[in-house]
Amino acid sequence: MAVNRVPVLKRCRALGLEPSYLGYDKKSKRQNVRAGKKVSEYGLQLREKQKAKFIYGVLERPFRNYYEKADRMKGMTGENLMIMLERRLDSVVFRMGFARTRREARQVVGHKHVMVNGKKVSIPSYLIKAGDVITLTESARSLQRYKDVAEVTGGRLVPEWLDVDLENLTGTVKNLPTREMIDVPVNEMLIVELYSK
């Protein structure tokens, strides 16, 4: 599988992103060298797509598949795309506070530490549905690591569409998110413009 080895802060700086959207508390002291330069319309559209791909940890082919699926659904394509990305299991695990960063959430899912409705799921791109109950496995719950993570992420704001019990490391998806509930700084309309060329 392709792995992006570019340092997170460097990538955030290049895309003009706050590292907190990925779960990192660090701040970069450096300034972006290209900050003042004029960017073309295509450049703006491409940057928005790269931002969304970077935040959710999705490569080009799966991202395009999400776009095509969102395009076939009813409603606004851009909103459907963002909702679909937010419904990914690794994203939901991060939002619930079972992992410090999005990358760690992906790893937690990949190591078979997450159960959806009582069944182990090891696919980070698994799309959750309303009413799904997400818990950590019995063996994972007994690990000190997850107790420490729950302590660190306890202060993080859990979105209103999720209901989380950090004490028992379980959570429920109350309903699917709307675009207003997703606080990711991506202009999805530019992504739609880019793909519809």
N, CA, C and O of each residue as an XYZ file, in Angstrom:
788
protein
N       0.834     -1.188      0.000
C       0.000      0.000      0.000
C       0.875      1.245      0.000
O       1.934      1.258      0.626
N       0.447      2.279     -0.687
C       1.202      3.525     -0.742
C       1.124      4.242      0.601
O       0.054      4.331      1.204
N       2.256      4.751      1.063
C       2.306      5.457      2.338
C       2.928      6.827      2.100
O       3.972      6.943      1.459
N       2.281      7.854      2.619
C       2.807      9.207      2.489
C       3.775      9.449      3.638
O       3.365      9.493      4.798
N       5.058      9.607      3.323
C       6.078      9.767      4.363
C       6.462     11.224      4.613
O       7.415     11.492      5.345
N       5.735     12.163      4.019
C       6.017     13.582      4.237
C       5.606     13.929      5.672
O       4.509     13.566      6.094
N       6.473     14.634      6.439
C       6.112     15.008      7.809
C       4.777     15.762      7.861
O       4.492     16.603      7.008
N       3.971     15.446      8.871
C       2.609     15.977      8.965
C       2.598     17.503      9.001
O       1.815     18.134      8.291
N       3.464     18.100      9.825
C       3.449     19.558      9.940
C       3.838     20.236      8.628
O       3.295     21.283      8.277
N       4.782     19.632      7.910
C       5.214     20.188      6.619
C       4.047     20.170      5.638
O       3.816     21.145      4.922
N       3.310     19.055      5.609
C       2.154     18.905      4.708
C       1.049     19.893      5.092
O       0.423     20.504      4.227
N       0.817     20.040      6.415
C      -0.202     20.982      6.889
C       0.144     22.405      6.477
O      -0.726     23.177      6.073
N       1.426     22.744      6.584
C       1.877     24.084      6.224
C       1.653     24.338      4.729
O       1.197     25.411      4.333
N       1.980     23.338      3.909
C       1.827     23.472      2.458
C       0.365     23.635      2.057
O       0.055     24.346      1.101
N      -0.540     22.972      2.793
C      -1.971     23.028      2.457
C      -2.707     24.136      3.205
O      -3.891     24.373      2.968
N      -1.997     24.816      4.112
C      -2.636     25.873      4.899
C      -3.644     25.327      5.888
O      -4.703     25.920      6.094
N      -3.316     24.186      6.506
C      -4.220     23.492      7.425
C      -3.736     23.609      8.863
O      -2.534     23.703      9.112
N      -4.662     23.605      9.801
C      -4.297     23.524     11.219
C      -4.070     22.045     11.561
O      -4.914     21.210     11.235
N      -2.948     21.704     12.211
C      -2.693     20.299     12.563
C      -3.742     19.701     13.495
O      -3.850     18.479     13.594
N      -4.520     20.547     14.183
C      -5.528     20.046     15.129
C      -6.620     19.226     14.428
O      -7.252     18.386     15.067
N      -6.853     19.453     13.130
C      -7.871     18.675     12.410
C      -7.438     17.219     12.244
O      -8.264     16.345     11.980
N      -6.141     16.966     12.399
C      -5.621     15.605     12.312
C      -5.372     15.023     13.695
O      -4.990     13.861     13.823
N      -5.591     15.838     14.739
C      -5.405     15.372     16.106
C      -4.065     15.745     16.706
O      -3.747     15.313     17.814
N      -3.267     16.544     15.994
C      -1.948     16.931     16.501
C      -2.033     18.268     17.237
O      -2.696     19.197     16.777
N      -1.353     18.354     18.384
C      -1.352     19.588     19.173
C      -0.213     20.514     18.779
O      -0.203     21.683     19.163
N       0.738     20.007     18.025
C       1.920     20.799     17.669
C       1.548     21.944     16.732
O       0.540     21.907     16.027
N       2.399     22.953     16.756
C       2.250     24.071     15.826
C       3.585     24.244     15.113
O       4.640     24.045     15.714
N       3.545     24.606     13.859
C       4.767     24.844     13.098
C       5.149     26.311     13.210
O       4.316     27.198     13.019
N       6.412     26.558     13.523
C       6.870     27.942     13.665
C       7.268     28.540     12.322
O       7.373     29.760     12.190
N       7.487     27.698     11.338
C       7.900     28.173     10.016
C       6.726     28.765      9.256
O       5.563     28.445      9.504
N       7.068     29.632      8.330
C       6.046     30.218      7.459
C       6.096     29.522      6.108
O       7.151     29.054      5.678
N       4.960     29.456      5.449
C       4.917     28.875      4.116
C       5.586     29.839      3.133
O       5.215     31.010      3.055
N       6.563     29.345      2.392
C       7.331     30.181      1.468
C       6.442     30.736      0.363
O       6.631     31.874     -0.068
N       5.473     29.946     -0.101
C       4.616     30.354     -1.216
C       3.347     31.060     -0.760
O       2.387     31.172     -1.522
N       3.340     31.536      0.476
C       2.109     32.087      1.049
C       1.550     33.277      0.268
O       0.333     33.401      0.135
N       2.414     34.155     -0.251
C       1.920     35.361     -0.903
C       1.646     35.217     -2.387
O       1.087     36.128     -2.997
N       2.023     34.106     -2.978
C       1.896     33.949     -4.431
C       0.450     33.720     -4.854
O      -0.347     33.119     -4.134
N       0.143     34.219     -6.042
C      -1.220     34.066     -6.575
C      -1.404     32.628     -7.072
O      -0.538     32.069     -7.745
N      -2.544     32.052     -6.724
C      -2.827     30.668     -7.112
C      -3.932     30.670     -8.160
O      -4.907     31.411     -8.037
N      -3.780     29.838     -9.194
C      -4.791     29.761    -10.250
C      -6.052     29.074     -9.724
O      -6.055     28.491     -8.639
N      -7.105     29.155    -10.508
C      -8.374     28.517    -10.113
C      -8.181     27.009     -9.971
O      -8.678     26.392     -9.029
N      -7.445     26.427    -10.929
C      -7.168     24.991    -10.868
C      -6.355     24.659     -9.617
O      -6.592     23.644     -8.962
N      -5.390     25.530     -9.293
C      -4.558     25.325     -8.105
C      -5.379     25.309     -6.831
O      -5.131     24.502     -5.935
N      -6.367     26.207     -6.750
C      -7.256     26.256     -5.575
C      -8.080     24.974     -5.464
O      -8.220     24.403     -4.383
N      -8.623     24.533     -6.605
C      -9.438     23.313     -6.612
C      -8.605     22.102     -6.202
O      -9.055     21.255     -5.430
N      -7.385     22.035     -6.732
C      -6.501     20.915     -6.429
C      -6.127     20.906     -4.951
O      -6.057     19.845     -4.331
N      -5.884     22.096     -4.383
C      -5.509     22.178     -2.971
C      -6.639     21.681     -2.067
O      -6.392     20.996     -1.074
N      -7.882     22.031     -2.418
C      -9.023     21.572     -1.613
C      -9.135     20.048     -1.658
O      -9.416     19.411     -0.643
N      -8.912     19.467     -2.841
C      -8.968     18.008     -2.968
C      -7.854     17.373     -2.137
O      -8.080     16.386     -1.438
N      -6.641     17.948     -2.216
C      -5.506     17.412     -1.469
C      -5.741     17.526      0.033
O      -5.347     16.646      0.799
N      -6.389     18.625      0.453
C      -6.708     18.806      1.871
C      -7.610     17.676      2.360
O      -7.338     17.036      3.376
N      -8.701     17.444      1.607
C      -9.666     16.406      2.004
C      -8.995     15.033      2.034
O      -9.206     14.256      2.964
N      -8.187     14.738      1.013
C      -7.494     13.443      0.960
C      -6.538     13.293      2.141
O      -6.451     12.222      2.742
N      -5.829     14.360      2.469
C      -4.841     14.323      3.556
C      -5.506     14.180      4.917
O      -5.058     13.389      5.748
N      -6.575     14.940      5.151
C      -7.263     14.884      6.448
C      -7.803     13.483      6.708
O      -7.629     12.938      7.798
N      -8.458     12.902      5.706
C      -9.095     11.592      5.906
C      -8.178     10.417      5.581
O      -8.564      9.265      5.778
N      -6.971     10.688      5.087
C      -6.013      9.615      4.801
C      -6.455      8.703      3.668
O      -6.280      7.486      3.735
N      -7.032      9.301      2.616
C      -7.549      8.524      1.486
C      -6.669      8.787      0.270
O      -6.296      9.929      0.004
N      -6.342      7.745     -0.458
C      -5.548      7.898     -1.681
C      -6.447      8.292     -2.863
O      -7.670      8.349     -2.731
N      -5.827      8.561     -4.012
C      -6.558      9.115     -5.160
C      -7.669      8.200     -5.681
O      -8.796      8.654     -5.879
N      -7.369      6.925     -5.905
C      -8.373      6.014     -6.488
C      -9.602      5.876     -5.576
O     -10.725      6.054     -6.046
N      -9.417      5.561     -4.275
C     -10.609      5.473     -3.412
C     -11.358      6.808     -3.309
O     -12.586      6.831     -3.224
N     -10.606      7.920     -3.318
C     -11.239      9.233     -3.218
C     -12.136      9.477     -4.429
O     -13.249      9.987     -4.302
N     -11.631      9.105     -5.604
C     -12.432      9.267     -6.833
C     -13.675      8.372     -6.773
O     -14.754      8.768     -7.213
N     -13.515      7.164     -6.225
C     -14.670      6.259     -6.073
C     -15.727      6.873     -5.156
O     -16.924      6.784     -5.430
N     -15.271      7.504     -4.053
C     -16.206      8.190     -3.150
C     -16.946      9.290     -3.904
O     -18.154      9.466     -3.749
N     -16.197     10.026     -4.723
C     -16.819     11.125     -5.478
C     -17.891     10.583     -6.425
O     -18.994     11.125     -6.496
N     -17.561      9.511     -7.152
C     -18.520      8.949     -8.107
C     -19.766      8.423     -7.401
O     -20.881      8.564     -7.905
N     -19.567      7.814     -6.224
C     -20.700      7.322     -5.436
C     -21.564      8.496     -4.963
O     -22.793      8.442     -5.016
N     -20.892      9.556     -4.500
C     -21.601     10.752     -4.018
C     -22.367     11.417     -5.149
O     -23.442     11.976     -4.930
N     -21.821     11.358     -6.354
C     -22.452     11.962     -7.524
C     -23.749     11.231     -7.888
O     -24.701     11.843     -8.373
N     -23.773      9.919     -7.650
C     -24.959      9.119     -7.984
C     -26.056      9.250     -6.928
O     -27.220      8.954     -7.199
N     -25.682      9.695     -5.718
C     -26.666      9.826     -4.640
C     -27.531     11.062     -4.840
O     -27.177     11.960     -5.604
N     -28.680     11.104     -4.139
C     -29.559     12.277     -4.198
C     -28.911     13.405     -3.409
O     -28.141     13.167     -2.477
N     -29.230     14.630     -3.792
C     -28.721     15.786     -3.043
C     -27.459     16.342     -3.661
O     -27.099     16.013     -4.791
N     -26.788     17.199     -2.892
C     -25.580     17.887     -3.363
C     -24.391     16.932     -3.342
O     -24.138     16.280     -2.329
N     -23.672     16.847     -4.433
C     -22.546     15.923     -4.555
C     -21.464     16.215     -3.520
O     -20.948     15.296     -2.884
N     -21.119     17.489     -3.351
C     -20.060     17.876     -2.411
C     -20.396     17.493     -0.978
O     -19.557     16.960     -0.251
N     -21.635     17.773     -0.581
C     -22.067     17.428      0.786
C     -22.062     15.917      0.974
O     -21.603     15.419      2.002
N     -22.574     15.181     -0.023
C     -22.584     13.715      0.058
C     -21.168     13.165      0.230
O     -20.944     12.229      0.997
N     -20.216     13.760     -0.494
C     -18.819     13.329     -0.428
C     -18.256     13.515      0.984
O     -17.634     12.605      1.532
N     -18.477     14.696      1.568
C     -17.955     14.981      2.910
C     -18.603     14.077      3.963
O     -17.935     13.611      4.886
N     -19.904     13.837      3.816
C     -20.615     12.970      4.770
C     -20.081     11.539      4.668
O     -19.899     10.861      5.679
N     -19.831     11.091      3.434
C     -19.307      9.741      3.230
C     -17.919      9.583      3.854
O     -17.627      8.567      4.484
N     -17.069     10.594      3.675
C     -15.722     10.550      4.263
C     -15.800     10.546      5.789
O     -15.020      9.862      6.453
N     -16.734     11.303      6.336
C     -16.890     11.383      7.791
C     -17.440     10.078      8.364
O     -17.203      9.766      9.531
N     -18.173      9.312      7.551
C     -18.762      8.046      7.999
C     -17.772      6.891      8.007
O     -18.105      5.805      8.481
N     -16.570      7.096      7.496
C     -15.553      6.034      7.509
C     -15.285      5.610      8.956
O     -15.287      6.445      9.861
N     -15.057      4.321      9.168
C     -14.878      3.805     10.530
C     -13.683      4.447     11.234
O     -13.768      4.770     12.419
N     -12.558      4.636     10.511
C     -11.394      5.240     11.166
C     -11.683      6.681     11.602
O     -11.198      7.131     12.640
N     -12.470      7.392     10.807
C     -12.834      8.766     11.155
C     -13.742      8.798     12.386
O     -13.593      9.656     13.256
N     -14.684      7.854     12.448
C     -15.613      7.794     13.582
C     -14.865      7.416     14.863
O     -15.149      7.962     15.929
N     -13.912      6.485     14.762
C     -13.105      6.087     15.931
C     -12.327      7.296     16.449
O     -12.219      7.495     17.659
N     -11.781      8.108     15.528
C     -11.064      9.325     15.919
C     -12.013     10.314     16.583
O     -11.687     10.884     17.624
N     -13.177     10.518     15.990
C     -14.158     11.470     16.533
C     -14.643     11.067     17.926
O     -14.915     11.919     18.772
N     -14.747      9.748     18.150
C     -15.213      9.268     19.451
C     -14.151      9.405     20.541
O     -14.453      9.300     21.729
N     -12.908      9.640     20.128
C     -11.845      9.819     21.112
C     -11.155      8.529     21.508
O     -10.504      8.472     22.551
N     -11.289      7.477     20.680
C     -10.600      6.213     20.963
C      -9.168      6.231     20.430
O      -8.411      5.282     20.637
N      -8.801      7.311     19.745
C      -7.441      7.473     19.213
C      -7.076      8.949     19.256
O      -7.941      9.816     19.131
N      -5.783      9.229     19.436
C      -5.336     10.624     19.520
C      -5.335     11.313     18.164
O      -5.700     12.484     18.058
N      -4.923     10.585     17.121
C      -4.837     11.171     15.780
C      -5.610     10.295     14.797
O      -5.990      9.168     15.114
N      -5.835     10.831     13.608
C      -6.543     10.059     12.577
C      -5.719      8.854     12.134
O      -6.266      7.788     11.855
N      -4.393      9.033     12.071
C      -3.539      7.912     11.678
C      -3.595      6.792     12.718
O      -3.616      5.609     12.379
N      -3.618      7.189     13.985
C      -3.711      6.189     15.044
C      -5.061      5.473     14.982
O      -5.137      4.270     15.234
N      -6.113      6.200     14.651
C      -7.444      5.593     14.529
C      -7.447      4.537     13.434
O      -8.036      3.468     13.591
N      -6.782      4.844     12.323
C      -6.686      3.886     11.217
C      -5.952      2.625     11.671
O      -6.325      1.510     11.308
N      -4.902      2.822     12.471
C      -4.117      1.698     12.970
C      -4.931      0.846     13.948
O      -4.870     -0.383     13.916
N      -5.689      1.515     14.814
C      -6.527      0.806     15.796
C      -7.515     -0.107     15.067
O      -7.722     -1.253     15.466
N      -8.121      0.409     14.001
C      -9.079     -0.383     13.219
C      -8.349     -1.530     12.519
O      -8.816     -2.669     12.528
N      -7.210     -1.224     11.918
C      -6.436     -2.232     11.186
C      -5.947     -3.377     12.060
O      -5.763     -4.496     11.580
N      -5.734     -3.098     13.351
C      -5.257     -4.137     14.278
C      -6.396     -4.940     14.900
O      -6.186     -5.688     15.855
N      -7.598     -4.782     14.356
C      -8.790     -5.536     14.801
C      -9.140     -5.271     16.268
O      -9.503     -6.191     17.001
N      -9.028     -4.017     16.687
C      -9.382     -3.659     18.060
C     -10.773     -3.047     18.153
O     -11.222     -2.679     19.238
N     -11.461     -2.939     17.003
C     -12.767     -2.270     16.977
C     -13.862     -3.244     16.554
O     -13.693     -4.043     15.633
N     -14.998     -3.151     17.263
C     -16.167     -3.967     16.906
C     -17.328     -3.044     16.538
O     -17.569     -2.036     17.203
N     -18.033     -3.400     15.481
C     -19.243     -2.676     15.082
C     -20.404     -3.639     15.255
O     -20.446     -4.685     14.607
N     -21.342     -3.295     16.120
C     -22.500     -4.152     16.433
C     -22.068     -5.562     16.851
O     -22.695     -6.549     16.464
N     -20.996     -5.649     17.640
C     -20.539     -6.938     18.176
C     -19.657     -7.753     17.254
O     -19.224     -8.843     17.629
N     -19.373     -7.249     16.039
C     -18.506     -7.988     15.109
C     -17.221     -7.204     14.880
O     -17.253     -5.983     14.726
N     -16.084     -7.910     14.859
C     -14.801     -7.244     14.611
C     -14.749     -6.743     13.176
O     -15.094     -7.463     12.238
N     -14.313     -5.496     13.019
C     -14.155     -4.907     11.684
C     -12.740     -4.347     11.603
O     -12.325     -3.547     12.441
N     -12.000     -4.783     10.572
C     -10.617     -4.316     10.435
C     -10.417     -3.489      9.167
O      -9.288     -3.328      8.703
N     -11.503     -2.968      8.605
C     -11.427     -2.187      7.371
C     -11.673     -0.712      7.711
O     -12.794     -0.338      8.058
N     -10.621      0.136      7.613
C     -10.790      1.556      7.969
C     -11.842      2.281      7.136
O     -12.441      3.249      7.604
N     -12.073      1.822      5.901
C     -13.024      2.518      5.021
C     -14.462      2.026      5.197
O     -15.351      2.466      4.468
N     -14.706      1.125      6.149
C     -16.055      0.619      6.415
C     -16.976      1.797      6.733
O     -16.661      2.604      7.608
N     -18.107      1.907      6.037
C     -19.031      3.021      6.260
C     -20.047      2.648      7.329
O     -20.775      1.664      7.196
N     -20.087      3.443      8.389
C     -21.027      3.175      9.481
C     -22.406      3.714      9.112
O     -22.545      4.583      8.251
N     -23.427      3.173      9.792
C     -24.804      3.594      9.556
C     -25.395      4.117     10.861
O     -24.827      3.899     11.931
N     -26.513      4.794     10.779
C     -27.188      5.297     11.982
C     -27.608      4.117     12.841
O     -28.140      3.131     12.329
N     -27.375      4.210     14.131
C     -27.739      3.146     15.062
C     -26.628      2.155     15.345
O     -26.771      1.310     16.229
N     -25.514      2.237     14.612
C     -24.389      1.317     14.848
C     -23.760      1.578     16.217
O     -23.604      2.724     16.639
N     -23.407      0.493     16.895
C     -22.722      0.591     18.190
C     -21.263      0.207     17.968
O     -20.958     -0.888     17.497
N     -20.372      1.125     18.315
C     -18.942      0.904     18.098
C     -18.255      0.770     19.449
O     -18.348      1.659     20.295
N     -17.564     -0.352     19.643
C     -16.847     -0.589     20.900
C     -15.453     -1.108     20.594
O     -15.169     -1.574     19.491
N     -14.596     -1.016     21.595
C     -13.289     -1.651     21.485
C     -13.432     -3.086     21.971
O     -14.291     -3.376     22.803
N     -12.598     -3.986     21.459
C     -12.682     -5.392     21.858
C     -12.330     -5.534     23.335
O     -11.735     -4.638     23.933
N     -12.706     -6.668     23.909
C     -12.460     -6.931     25.332
C     -10.979     -6.828     25.664
O     -10.597     -6.232     26.672
N     -10.141     -7.421     24.797
C      -8.693     -7.403     25.047
C      -8.136     -5.981     24.941
O      -7.242     -5.611     25.701
N      -8.655     -5.185     24.006
C      -8.180     -3.806     23.842
C      -8.585     -2.930     25.019
O      -7.836     -2.049     25.441
N      -9.790     -3.186     25.546
C     -10.267     -2.376     26.675
C      -9.415     -2.549     27.919
O      -9.312     -1.640     28.744
N      -8.808     -3.718     28.050
C      -7.981     -3.973     29.235
C      -6.577     -3.381     29.112
O      -5.840     -3.327     30.097
N      -6.202     -2.936     27.904
C      -4.868     -2.359     27.711
C      -4.784     -0.963     28.324
O      -5.723     -0.172     28.231
N      -3.641     -0.676     28.954
C      -3.422      0.636     29.569
C      -3.395      1.744     28.510
O      -3.783      2.882     28.774
N      -2.934      1.391     27.319
C      -2.801      2.367     26.226
C      -4.111      3.090     25.950
O      -4.132      4.310     25.789
N      -5.211      2.330     25.895
C      -6.497      2.942     25.563
C      -7.052      3.762     26.719
O      -7.793      4.721     26.506
N      -6.694      3.386     27.943
C      -7.106      4.196     29.097
C      -6.396      5.541     29.049
O      -6.989      6.577     29.351
N      -5.098      5.519     28.658
C      -4.329      6.767     28.533
C      -4.896      7.635     27.411
O      -5.025      8.850     27.560
N      -5.236      6.999     26.282
C      -5.796      7.735     25.142
C      -7.117      8.393     25.537
O      -7.364      9.550     25.197
N      -7.962      7.657     26.253
C      -9.257      8.192     26.686
C      -9.063      9.401     27.599
O      -9.842     10.353     27.550
N      -8.009      9.357     28.441
C      -7.706     10.488     29.314
C      -7.311     11.719     28.505
O      -7.760     12.831     28.781
N      -6.461     11.499     27.498
C      -5.969     12.604     26.661
C      -7.093     13.204     25.827
O      -7.200     14.425     25.717
N      -7.926     12.360     25.243
C      -8.976     12.847     24.335
C     -10.271     13.204     25.065
O     -11.237     13.629     24.432
N     -10.299     13.038     26.364
C     -11.516     13.322     27.129
C     -12.007     14.750     26.967
O     -13.210     15.008     27.019
N     -11.072     15.683     26.768
C     -11.446     17.086     26.618
C     -11.880     17.447     25.209
O     -12.392     18.542     24.978
N     -11.680     16.533     24.259
C     -12.044     16.814     22.864
C     -13.558     16.818     22.705
O     -14.275     16.036     23.329
N     -14.010     17.710     21.864
C     -15.445     17.836     21.651
C     -15.949     16.706     20.755
O     -15.472     16.546     19.632
N     -16.902     15.930     21.242
C     -17.494     14.850     20.444
C     -18.642     15.445     19.641
O     -19.475     16.158     20.202
N     -18.708     15.167     18.326
C     -19.800     15.724     17.510
C     -21.173     15.294     18.021
O     -21.317     14.240     18.639
N     -22.178     16.127     17.752
C     -23.527     15.871     18.283
C     -24.181     14.628     17.701
O     -25.138     14.115     18.281
N     -23.689     14.126     16.561
C     -24.307     12.944     15.944
C     -23.772     11.640     16.541
O     -24.201     10.553     16.156
N     -22.829     11.759     17.486
C     -22.287     10.581     18.167
C     -22.580     10.649     19.657
O     -22.646     11.731     20.240
N     -22.754      9.487     20.261
C     -22.961      9.396     21.705
C     -21.857      8.491     22.247
O     -21.783      7.323     21.866
N     -20.995      9.008     23.132
C     -19.808      8.260     23.549
C     -19.759      8.078     25.057
O     -20.060      8.996     25.820
N     -19.373      6.868     25.474
C     -19.122      6.557     26.875
C     -17.638      6.197     26.987
O     -17.261      5.043     26.786
N     -16.791      7.195     27.311
C     -15.341      6.965     27.358
C     -14.934      6.043     28.500
O     -13.880      5.410     28.455
N     -15.779      5.974     29.523
C     -15.483      5.091     30.665
C     -15.407      3.631     30.213
O     -14.491      2.895     30.579
N     -16.404      3.228     29.399
C     -16.463      1.841     28.910
C     -15.931      1.697     27.482
O     -15.960      0.606     26.913
N     -15.443      2.809     26.904
C     -14.922      2.825     25.533
C     -15.929      2.262     24.527
O     -15.611      1.392     23.717
N     -17.150      2.787     24.605
C     -18.193      2.418     23.639
C     -18.841      3.699     23.110
O     -18.795      4.746     23.755
N     -19.434      3.596     21.946
C     -20.118      4.746     21.373
C     -21.222      4.308     20.430
O     -21.189      3.211     19.872
N     -22.197      5.184     20.263
C     -23.326      4.890     19.376
C     -23.457      6.008     18.349
O     -23.267      7.183     18.664
N     -23.783      5.630     17.125
C     -24.039      6.615     16.076
C     -25.523      6.954     16.153
O     -26.370      6.163     15.736
N     -25.835      8.135     16.688
C     -27.237      8.514     16.872
C     -27.922      8.718     15.522
O     -29.019      8.211     15.289
N     -27.270      9.460     14.646
C     -27.777      9.650     13.283
C     -26.601     10.034     12.399
O     -25.513     10.330     12.891
N     -26.826     10.028     11.099
C     -25.742     10.371     10.180
C     -25.503     11.876     10.220
O     -26.443     12.647     10.415
N     -24.257     12.300     10.037
C     -23.969     13.730     10.118
C     -24.487     14.499      8.913
O     -24.645     13.943      7.826
N     -24.748     15.771      9.116
C     -25.047     16.664      7.999
C     -23.786     17.489      7.750
O     -22.864     17.457      8.566
N     -23.727     18.213      6.663
C     -22.511     18.984      6.346
C     -22.225     20.028      7.428
O     -21.064     20.322      7.710
N     -23.280     20.591      8.038
C     -23.094     21.615      9.076
C     -22.406     21.039     10.312
O     -21.731     21.766     11.042
N     -22.571     19.747     10.547
C     -21.966     19.109     11.736
C     -20.498     18.762     11.523
O     -19.797     18.439     12.482
N     -20.028     18.823     10.295
C     -18.639     18.445      9.996
C     -17.782     19.712      9.989
O     -17.982     20.607      9.168
N     -16.823     19.773     10.920
C     -16.037     21.003     11.090
C     -14.721     21.010     10.307
O     -13.782     21.714     10.678
N     -14.654     20.240      9.242
C     -13.430     20.151      8.448
C     -13.371     21.337      7.478
O     -14.344     21.596      6.770
N     -12.235     22.066      7.435
C     -12.151     23.275      6.601
C     -11.876     22.989      5.131
O     -10.836     23.371      4.594
N     -12.815     22.320      4.494
C     -12.662     21.981      3.073
C     -13.845     22.565      2.314
O     -14.995     22.405      2.722
N     -13.556     23.242      1.206
C     -14.620     23.762      0.351
C     -14.924     22.692     -0.697
O     -14.265     22.612     -1.733
N     -15.930     21.877     -0.409
C     -16.220     20.718     -1.269
C     -16.706     21.111     -2.660
O     -16.627     20.311     -3.592
N     -17.214     22.346     -2.809
C     -17.684     22.775     -4.127
C     -16.523     22.861     -5.127
O     -16.698     22.587     -6.315
N     -15.340     23.242     -4.637
C     -14.165     23.299     -5.515
C     -13.753     21.904     -5.976
O     -13.281     21.732     -7.100
N     -13.933     20.903     -5.104
C     -13.614     19.512     -5.471
C     -14.566     19.047     -6.566
O     -14.157     18.397     -7.528
N     -15.842     19.390     -6.406
C     -16.845     19.024     -7.423
C     -16.501     19.677     -8.754
O     -16.579     19.036     -9.803
N     -16.118     20.969     -8.714
C     -15.726     21.665     -9.946
C     -14.531     20.997    -10.610
O     -14.466     20.877    -11.833
N     -13.583     20.563     -9.774
C     -12.370     19.916    -10.315
C     -12.710     18.610    -11.022
O     -12.222     18.357    -12.123
N     -13.537     17.785    -10.403
C     -13.870     16.480    -10.972
C     -14.863     16.569    -12.130
O     -14.923     15.668    -12.966
N     -15.640     17.650    -12.180
C     -16.660     17.724    -13.229
C     -16.128     18.373    -14.504
O     -16.903     18.670    -15.413
N     -14.834     18.593    -14.580
C     -14.238     19.184    -15.800
C     -14.218     18.188    -16.924
O     -13.756     18.504    -18.021
